[in-house]
């Protein structure tokens, strides 16, 4: 059985193998250090591209890679939230954005 740290490394490597240009942040209970064995791993994945067919394809590739390469092997639920860079930069200040920016760990 893999440790949470090993699983996190698998997820990071998987995301970057599909989208090396992505900015990835771990957030939520795993980032805060209060996760349990059955906690999911939350990732914000920021892609330097605009919404459209290419973005949707890359979003699907990231999600499928995490599911098939990490989640099915380890049993730990992967929860990626994939957004375009311009949307993230122009997104109104929200509690979600505040939490990710303050507790998130850049991978």
N, C-alpha and C positions, 0 to 999 in steps of 0.2 A: 504494500500500500504506500502510495506516495504522500509525502508531507505537503502541507498547504503551501509551503515555500516552493517546493518542486512543481506543484500544480500551477502556481502563479507564474513561474518561469516558463512552463509549457505554454500557457495562455499568451504570455508576452511574445514569445518566439513565434507562435502560430499567427498572431495578429500581424507582426512585422514581416513575416514571410509572405503574407498576402498583400499587405499594404505598408511597404517600408517607409513610405512618405508620411504615414499617420503619426499624429500625436496621441498617445494613449495614457489615460489616467485611471488608476484604480481608485475607487471611492466606496463609501458605504462601510459596513461592519468590518470587512477585511482590512480596509485602510485605517480604520480607527483602532484596530486591534481587539475588537470585542466580538469577533465572529465565533461561531460554534462549528462543530463538525458538519452540520447540515446546512450551514449558510451558503448562499450563492456568492459568486464573485461578480461585482459590478464594474464595468469598464465604460468610460467615455472614450470614444474613438473619433478623433477630429481629422477629417480628410481635407486636404487643400484642393478642393474641386467644388464646382457648383452642383446644385441638385439637377437631376436629369437621368437619362438612361445609364450613363457611365457610373454615376454615383450610386444608383440603385443596384447595379451589377456588383460593384465593389462592396457595398453594404451586405448583399446576399453572400458574397464569397467569404467575407469576414465571419458572418454569423454561422455559415455552414462549416467553415474550418474549425471554429471553436466547438461546435456541436460534435462533429465527427472526429476531430483530432484530440480533443481534451475532455469534453463532458462525457462522452460514451466510454472513454477509457478509464476515467477517474471517478465518475459518479457525482462530481461536483457541478452544480448548475452554473452555466456561464450566462451572464446577462449583459451583453454589449448594447450600448446606445451609440449609434453611429450618426454623426452630423457633419455637414459641410462647414469649413472654417469660417466663411463669411456669415453664415447663420449664427454660429457660436459667438463671433465677435460682435454681431449686431443684435444678439438676443437680449431682450430687456432683462434687467437685473431681477432674478427670481430666487426663491429659496433654494431651488435645485442648483442653479449656477453658483450661488454663494457657497453651498455645501461642497460642491465638487472643487471649487477653487481653493477653499480653506482646508478641506480634509483630504483632498485627492493627492495621490502619489504618482508622480510622473514615472512611466515605465520606459 
